[in-house]
Amino acid sequence: MMIILLYFPRMSSLKNVLNFQTGLGVLANMFLLFFYTFIILGHRPKPTDMISCQLAFIHIVLVLSGSDIWLRDIFESLNIENDFKCKTTFYINRVMRSLSISITCLLSVFQAVTISPSTSLLAKFKYKLKKYMICVFFFIWSFNLSLISNHIFYAGAFINVSVTNQMKVTKFCSLFPMNYIIRALILTVTTSRDVFLVGVMLTTSAYMVIILFRHQRQCKYLHSLSHPSASPEKRATQTILMLVIFFVVMYWVDFIISSTAVLLWMYDPVILSVQKFVMNVYPTITPLVQISSDNRIINMLKSLRSKCHQIF
């Protein structure tokens, strides 16, 4: 009895944390989405603005689909059966997770190519990437939508674990039992993709850090000693390192938890809640880091603040 009394407060507190995280992540990413959309449509956008705009949209859907809030309410209002609801929610969440790592990798590669010296090999791809950006987006979305399509067959409405041997992943949804070979094959393909993309991100991020430090060392005599604040190059380096560290650590913790659960075919409700929290850390932190490091957003917020002071 004492264990049950201790268990429910813990679950309640975890649920409150997840709800707060969801609200913060959605609001921050919606702000970025509207900002980058406005910049792309009305002003001269930076080459990375379109990528960041897509990443903000992906993170909004990822956070909401992982929290089981919006889709559940929509499906209940439309009187859609639980099996279709579960398959749709599970598929959307897995696709958004896959797109998050793919678009983040693309952003890292594009930044590395953009800041490359004109004498480097990567500089040759600078204009080609800009020219074929739409084609790259189309390929990434098509590849991920088709790769994750197998998840539709193994997800459905929760019935009875003792009878069907389903693994419960949400309050109403579960995974159907699958052949061990199929399970290992899916895990191998997913792991190979993730290792490749994370490897590319780490390589390009290390390359960017080297370029920025080299540039900072060349320009150190141009910076006055009377200005102790960090240079733009140093701030950019810190931003890159922060995003890469957050992504790599949180993504692999999430991947280890989910992979272990699938291989052992066992999900504890507390572990599932912790996984949801870990999975949403990167989508929540990313817009906050981007907002605090983009001078256009900072200047806009300062301008709005000064106008509010004048009005009131």
Solvent accessible surface area in square Angstrom, and as a share of the most:
residue,aa,sasa,rsa
1,M,170,0.76
2,M,129,0.58
3,I,139,0.71
4,I,91,0.46
5,L,96,0.48
6,L,119,0.59
7,Y,61,0.23
8,F,127,0.53
9,P,81,0.51
10,R,128,0.47
11,M,48,0.21
12,S,59,0.38
13,S,57,0.37
14,L,37,0.18
15,K,132,0.56
16,N,93,0.48
17,V,70,0.40
18,L,26,0.13
19,N,69,0.35
20,F,146,0.61
21,Q,12,0.05
22,T,7,0.04
23,G,32,0.31
24,L,65,0.32
25,G,0,0.00
26,V,19,0.11
27,L,124,0.62
28,A,9,0.07
29,N,1,0.01
30,M,72,0.32
31,F,67,0.28
32,L,1,0.00
33,L,38,0.19
34,F,129,0.54
35,F,14,0.06
36,Y,8,0.03
37,T,49,0.28
38,F,122,0.51
39,I,16,0.08
40,I,47,0.24
41,L,147,0.73
42,G,54,0.52
43,H,97,0.44
44,R,229,0.84
45,P,65,0.41
46,K,110,0.47
47,P,55,0.35
48,T,25,0.14
49,D,3,0.01
50,M,74,0.33
51,I,0,0.00
52,S,7,0.04
53,C,20,0.12
54,Q,35,0.16
55,L,3,0.01
56,A,3,0.02
57,F,93,0.39
58,I,0,0.00
59,H,1,0.00
60,I,18,0.09
61,V,16,0.09
62,L,5,0.02
63,V,0,0.00
64,L,36,0.18
65,S,3,0.02
66,G,7,0.07
67,S,28,0.18
68,D,28,0.14
69,I,64,0.32
70,W,77,0.27
71,L,11,0.05
72,R,82,0.30
73,D,75,0.39
74,I,76,0.38
75,F,15,0.06
76,E,98,0.44
77,S,84,0.54
78,L,112,0.56
79,N,138,0.71
80,I,53,0.27
81,E,121,0.54
82,N,73,0.38
83,D,50,0.26
84,F,104,0.43
85,K,16,0.07
86,C,0,0.00
87,K,43,0.18
88,T,32,0.18
89,T,16,0.09
90,F,17,0.07
91,Y,42,0.16
92,I,41,0.21
93,N,8,0.04
94,R,50,0.18
95,V,2,0.01
96,M,15,0.07
97,R,29,0.11
98,S,2,0.01
99,L,0,0.00
100,S,6,0.04
101,I,0,0.00
102,S,12,0.08
103,I,0,0.00
104,T,14,0.08
105,C,9,0.05
106,L,16,0.08
107,L,14,0.07
108,S,11,0.07
109,V,41,0.23
110,F,5,0.02
111,Q,59,0.26
112,A,1,0.00
113,V,5,0.03
114,T,50,0.29
115,I,63,0.32
116,S,7,0.04
117,P,57,0.36
118,S,103,0.67
119,T,133,0.77
120,S,29,0.19
121,L,135,0.67
122,L,61,0.30
123,A,17,0.13
124,K,142,0.60
125,F,103,0.43
126,K,45,0.19
127,Y,163,0.62
128,K,119,0.50
129,L,31,0.15
130,K,90,0.38
131,K,152,0.64
132,Y,108,0.41
133,M,13,0.06
134,I,116,0.59
135,C,82,0.49
136,V,38,0.22
137,F,15,0.06
138,F,149,0.62
139,F,132,0.55
140,I,20,0.10
141,W,62,0.22
142,S,46,0.29
143,F,90,0.37
144,N,1,0.01
145,L,73,0.36
146,S,73,0.47
147,L,42,0.21
148,I,11,0.05
149,S,42,0.27
150,N,46,0.24
151,H,34,0.15
152,I,63,0.32
153,F,152,0.63
154,Y,43,0.16
155,A,2,0.01
156,G,0,0.00
157,A,21,0.16
158,F,66,0.28
159,I,120,0.61
160,N,66,0.34
161,V,67,0.39
162,S,100,0.65
163,V,117,0.67
164,T,45,0.26
165,N,85,0.44
166,Q,3,0.01
167,M,6,0.03
168,K,80,0.34
169,V,7,0.04
170,T,27,0.15
171,K,144,0.61
172,F,75,0.31
173,C,14,0.08
174,S,0,0.00
175,L,12,0.06
176,F,60,0.25
177,P,63,0.40
178,M,29,0.13
179,N,84,0.43
180,Y,143,0.54
181,I,132,0.67
182,I,69,0.35
183,R,29,0.11
184,A,34,0.26
185,L,109,0.54
186,I,39,0.20
187,L,39,0.20
188,T,81,0.47
189,V,66,0.38
190,T,35,0.20
191,T,42,0.24
192,S,65,0.42
193,R,31,0.11
194,D,0,0.00
195,V,84,0.48
196,F,138,0.57
197,L,24,0.12
198,V,8,0.05
199,G,31,0.30
200,V,38,0.22
201,M,5,0.02
202,L,82,0.41
203,T,92,0.53
204,T,18,0.11
205,S,5,0.03
206,A,53,0.41
207,Y,58,0.22
208,M,2,0.01
209,V,22,0.12
210,I,95,0.48
211,I,19,0.10
212,L,21,0.11
213,F,105,0.44
214,R,113,0.41
215,H,78,0.35
216,Q,44,0.20
217,R,157,0.57
218,Q,129,0.57
219,C,25,0.15
220,K,104,0.44
221,Y,187,0.71
222,L,150,0.74
223,H,81,0.36
224,S,59,0.38
225,L,181,0.90
226,S,86,0.55
227,H,130,0.58
228,P,130,0.82
229,S,88,0.57
230,A,40,0.31
231,S,15,0.10
232,P,81,0.51
233,E,30,0.14
234,K,85,0.36
235,R,111,0.40
236,A,41,0.32
237,T,5,0.03
238,Q,86,0.38
239,T,29,0.17
240,I,21,0.11
241,L,74,0.37
242,M,87,0.39
243,L,32,0.16
244,V,21,0.12
245,I,105,0.53
246,F,62,0.26
247,F,4,0.02
248,V,32,0.18
249,V,75,0.43
250,M,46,0.21
251,Y,29,0.11
252,W,54,0.19
253,V,59,0.34
254,D,3,0.01
255,F,24,0.10
256,I,106,0.54
257,I,34,0.17
258,S,15,0.10
259,S,14,0.09
260,T,63,0.36
261,A,6,0.05
262,V,34,0.19
263,L,69,0.34
264,L,114,0.57
265,W,39,0.14
266,M,130,0.58
267,Y,32,0.12
268,D,60,0.31
269,P,68,0.43
270,V,23,0.13
271,I,87,0.44
272,L,26,0.13
273,S,13,0.08
274,V,59,0.34
275,Q,7,0.03
276,K,39,0.17
277,F,79,0.33
278,V,16,0.09
279,M,22,0.10
280,N,2,0.01
281,V,15,0.09
282,Y,13,0.05
283,P,2,0.01
284,T,7,0.04
285,I,44,0.22
286,T,3,0.02
287,P,0,0.00
288,L,68,0.34
289,V,13,0.08
290,Q,22,0.10
291,I,31,0.16
292,S,78,0.50
293,S,54,0.35
294,D,18,0.09
295,N,93,0.48
296,R,62,0.23
297,I,0,0.00
298,I,52,0.27
299,N,91,0.47
300,M,64,0.29
301,L,73,0.36
302,K,130,0.55
303,S,48,0.31
304,L,90,0.45
305,R,165,0.60
306,S,52,0.34
307,K,113,0.48
308,C,65,0.39
309,H,127,0.57
310,Q,151,0.67
311,I,133,0.67
312,F,200,0.83
